[in-house]
Amino acid sequence: MVKKLITSLAALVVVLTLAGAAFAHHGGAGYDMNNTVTVKGTVTDFEFVNPHSQIYFEVKNDKGETEKWAAEITAPSKLARAGWTKHTLNPGDQITVTGNLAKSAAHTMTVRKLIGPDGQALPLSEAAGE
């Protein structure tokens, strides 16, 4: 009886620990959610991959120097339901990205709004594409 109780408690601890990690992963803890930035740049690569798609682009800073940036966007399954494909963004495309900077890495952000090469906002979820 005691062994069964200890096993059940141990299983509960494992489940709660894993659930906490899953919620932490989807939180904004790694980003400065109080400040939003907008940058314009040129796409160098677009990775339509799990768990989050990635956009790599170059931005000219105030001194005219090229900076390499990376932006995390939502899962490709969500983007696909909003009409995206792996060719929605291509090297050379001009984009404007609005989002929150990463706390631990310069020139890294999470996307909140994305203006595509045609000057129109790209939907970031299926609800936005309706």
N, C-alpha and C positions, 0 to 999 in steps of 0.2 A: 504494500500500500504506500509506504513512504517512498519507495523507489519510483513508483508511478507518479507521485506528486512531484518529486525532484525532476524527473524527466519532462513532465508537462511544463514546469516552471522554466526549465532550461530552454525548451522549445519556444516558449512565449518570449523569453529574453532575446533569442535569435531573431524571431519574427519582428519584434519591435525595433531592434537594432537595424535590420535591413530596411524596414519601412522608413525609419528616420533618415537613412542614407539616401533613399529614393527621393524623399521630399527635399532634402538639402540640395540634391543635384539640380532640381528644377527651380530652386529659389534664385534670387538675385544677389546672393551673398558675395559672389566674386566680382560684382560690378557696382559702380557708384550710381545707385538708382536715384539719387537726389539731383544729379546734374546730367543734362542732355547736351550732346554736341552734334553738329552737322558738318560733314566734310564732303567735298566733291573730289572724285578721282576717276582713274581709268582701271577697269578690271584687268587683272593679270591671270586670274584663275577662278573657277567656280567649281566647288566640289559638292555634288548633289548626293551626299552620303549620310548614313546614320551615325550617331544619334542626332546630330545637328549639321545641317549644311554649312559650308564655309565659303565666304567670299574674300578673295585676296585682291587688293587694289593698291594703286600708287596715287599719292596725293602730293601736290606741290605746296610746300609750306610758305610762310611769309617771306622767306629769304630766296624763294625760287628753287629750293632744294627738293629732291624727290624723297618722299618717305614711304616705306612699305607698311601697309595696314592690313589687318585681318578683321573680319566681322563674322560673328556667329549668328546664324539665322535658325529658324525652327526646323523640325524634322522634314525630310523630303516627302514623307507621306502626306503631311499637312500642306506642304507647298504644292504637291501634285493635285490635291483636291481643289486648290485655288487656281489651277491651270498651269502651273510651272512644269518645265521639263529640264533635263540636264543642259539644254541649250538656251534657256531663258536669258542667261547672262553669258557673254563670251568675251575672251580677251580683246581688248581695244574698246569695249563699250564704256561710255561715259555715264557715271552714276552719281547720285547724291544720297548719302547714307546718314540717317539720324539715329542716334542710339546712346547707350550708356557705356562709358569707358571702363575697361577692366581695372581693378584695383592693383593687380600684380604685374601688368605688362603694358608697356607703352604702345600706342597705336593699335590696340585691340579693343573691340567693342561688341556689344550685343545689339542687334538691329531692332529698332522700333518702327522705322519708316524707311522706305526705299523708293527713290525716284529712278526709274529705268532710263535706258538710252533714248527712248522716245519722249522723255519729259513727263511721263505719266507715272503716278504712284502704282507700284506693283502690289497686288494683294498678298498679305502675309499669312492668311488663313482662308479657309473656304467661306466663312461668313463674310469676309471682306470682299470676296469675289462675286457675291450675289448681286 
